[in-house]
Amino acid sequence: MRIDLHTHTIFSDGEFTPSELARRAMVLGHTAIAITDHVDFSNIDHVIPNLIKAAELSSDYITVIPGVELTYVPPSKIDAMAKRAKALGAEIVVVHGETVAEQVPPNTNLRSVMSSYVDILAHPGFVTLEEAKIAAENNIALEITGRAYHNTTNGHVAEIARKAGAKLVVNSDTHTTGNLMDEKTAMTVALGAGLTQEEAKKALNDTPYEMIKHLLK
């Protein structure tokens, strides 16, 4: 069972239509994907309704879940934006964490894990133990990512999550051809981050399944 809760389409900076993304994921053995296109104040009202329409693909392909990735949203407004995303119909709210690969505003990680509307903190860079403990308290998963450059700190994220008791998920952050990961590749990413076999299985299968089991067809 392969579940990916962080992907992108032409509704932000991805190269695939939802139909093509869903089909490619299906061929790789996925059970479900969340389409989590980048949003901020300017496009959230446009993107989410279109991704809800894309969820109709679930009747023919794998389960397609509408979501968003809040990206470069000022930290003070993350909670309000996440709440709005859920109100508009986003089932998964990801926040673009403080990856070392990009200049994300400081305190993005902290304000994200404090929100009761956020589900996943993506590629959180040098996330702190304090932030990870808050994520654990609020049932927010930290991401082990397959995306190049963002994955530089996967080992740190894994170790901090272990110390804090925080949940982990393994996502692809798909934008283009070759980004989607089958089960074997995702397991390699998880083990490469320093997870044990048991921890890797939980991050790949158990945790994402628990997050979306009510949505599976």
C-alpha positions in Angstrom: 0.0 0.0 0.0 1.5 3.3 -1.1 -0.1 6.6 0.0 1.5 9.9 -0.9 0.1 13.0 0.8 2.1 15.7 -0.9 1.9 16.2 -4.7 1.4 19.0 -7.2 -0.4 19.6 -10.5 -0.8 22.3 -13.1 -2.9 24.2 -10.5 0.4 25.4 -9.0 3.9 24.5 -10.2 3.4 20.8 -11.2 3.6 19.5 -14.7 0.7 17.1 -14.7 -3.1 17.5 -14.8 -4.8 15.7 -11.9 -5.9 12.9 -14.3 -2.3 12.2 -15.4 -0.9 12.4 -11.9 -3.5 10.0 -10.6 -2.9 7.5 -13.4 0.9 7.6 -13.0 0.5 7.0 -9.3 -1.9 4.2 -9.9 0.6 2.5 -12.2 3.2 2.7 -9.5 0.9 0.9 -7.1 -0.5 3.7 -5.0 -3.6 3.3 -3.0 -4.2 7.0 -2.7 -2.7 10.4 -3.3 -3.4 13.9 -2.0 -3.1 16.7 -4.4 -1.7 19.6 -2.4 -1.1 22.4 -4.7 0.6 25.6 -3.4 -1.7 28.3 -2.2 -1.7 31.6 -0.4 -4.3 34.5 -0.2 -4.3 35.0 -3.9 -5.4 31.6 -5.2 -6.8 29.5 -2.4 -10.4 30.2 -3.4 -9.6 29.0 -7.0 -7.4 26.0 -6.3 -9.4 24.0 -3.7 -12.7 23.9 -5.7 -10.8 22.5 -8.7 -9.1 19.9 -6.7 -12.4 18.9 -5.2 -13.5 18.3 -8.8 -10.3 16.2 -9.3 -11.4 14.0 -6.5 -14.0 12.6 -8.9 -11.2 10.6 -10.4 -11.4 8.3 -7.4 -14.3 6.5 -9.1 -12.0 5.3 -11.9 -8.4 5.4 -10.6 -7.0 5.4 -7.1 -8.4 7.6 -4.3 -7.6 11.2 -5.0 -7.8 13.6 -2.0 -8.1 17.4 -2.4 -5.6 19.3 -0.3 -3.3 22.3 -0.3 0.2 23.3 0.6 0.3 26.7 2.3 3.5 28.2 0.9 5.3 31.3 2.1 2.3 32.4 4.0 3.3 34.8 6.8 3.6 32.8 10.0 1.1 34.9 11.8 -1.6 34.0 9.3 -0.9 30.3 8.9 -3.6 29.2 11.3 -6.3 31.3 9.7 -5.3 30.2 6.2 -5.3 26.5 7.3 -8.7 27.0 8.9 -10.0 28.6 5.6 -8.5 25.7 3.6 -10.4 23.2 5.6 -13.6 25.3 5.4 -13.3 25.3 1.6 -13.0 21.5 1.5 -9.3 20.7 1.7 -9.0 17.3 3.4 -5.2 17.5 3.9 -3.5 20.8 4.8 0.3 20.7 4.3 2.5 23.7 5.2 5.7 24.4 3.3 8.2 24.1 6.2 11.5 25.8 6.8 13.5 23.8 4.3 17.2 24.7 4.0 16.7 24.8 0.2 14.5 27.9 0.2 14.1 31.2 2.2 11.0 30.3 4.1 10.0 32.9 6.8 11.4 32.2 10.3 8.8 30.8 12.7 6.9 29.0 9.9 7.6 25.6 11.5 6.5 26.8 15.0 3.3 28.5 13.9 2.4 25.5 11.7 2.6 22.9 14.5 0.6 25.2 16.8 -2.4 25.1 14.4 -5.2 22.6 14.9 -6.0 22.8 11.2 -2.6 21.6 9.8 -2.0 18.0 9.1 1.6 17.8 7.8 4.7 20.0 8.1 6.5 19.4 4.9 10.3 19.3 4.6 10.8 21.1 7.9 14.6 21.6 7.6 16.3 21.9 11.0 13.0 21.5 12.9 13.7 21.9 16.7 12.9 19.4 19.4 10.4 21.9 20.9 8.6 22.3 17.5 8.5 18.5 17.1 7.0 18.0 20.6 4.3 20.5 19.8 3.6 18.7 16.5 3.3 15.5 18.5 0.8 17.1 20.9 -1.3 18.4 18.1 -1.2 15.2 16.0 0.7 16.8 13.1 3.0 14.7 11.1 6.5 15.7 10.1 7.6 14.8 6.6 10.5 12.7 5.3 10.7 13.9 1.7 11.9 12.3 -1.5 12.4 15.7 -3.1 15.9 16.7 -4.0 17.5 19.4 -1.9 14.6 19.4 0.5 15.7 16.0 1.6 19.1 17.2 2.8 17.8 17.3 6.4 15.8 14.1 6.4 18.2 12.5 8.9 17.8 15.4 11.3 14.0 15.3 11.0 13.9 11.6 11.6 16.0 11.9 14.8 14.1 14.8 16.2 10.8 13.2 15.5 12.0 10.0 17.3 13.0 12.1 20.4 9.8 14.0 20.4 7.5 11.1 19.7 6.2 12.9 16.6 4.5 11.2 13.7 6.4 10.9 10.4 5.1 10.4 6.8 7.1 9.8 3.7 6.0 11.9 0.7 7.3 12.6 -2.8 6.5 16.3 -3.2 5.9 15.4 -6.8 6.1 18.1 -9.4 7.4 16.4 -12.5 8.3 13.1 -14.2 10.3 10.8 -11.9 9.2 12.4 -8.6 6.6 9.8 -7.7 8.0 7.0 -5.6 6.9 3.4 -5.6 7.0 1.4 -2.4 10.6 0.3 -2.8 11.9 3.8 -3.5 9.9 5.3 -0.6 11.3 2.7 1.7 14.8 3.5 0.5 14.3 7.2 1.4 12.9 6.3 4.8 15.8 3.9 5.6 18.3 6.5 4.2 16.9 9.0 6.7 17.9 6.6 9.5 14.5 5.0 10.3 14.4 1.4 11.4 12.4 -1.0 9.3 9.5 -0.8 11.8 9.6 3.0 11.8 9.8 3.1 8.0 6.8 0.9 7.7 4.8 3.1 10.1 5.8 6.3 8.2 5.1 4.8 4.8 1.9 2.9 5.5 0.4 3.0 8.9 0.4 6.7 9.7 -0.8 8.0 6.3 -3.5 5.3 6.3 -4.8 6.4 9.7 -4.9 10.0 8.4 -7.1 9.2 5.4 -8.8 5.9 6.0 -12.2 7.7 6.3 -11.7 8.9 2.7 -10.6 5.7 1.0 -13.0 4.3 -1.6 
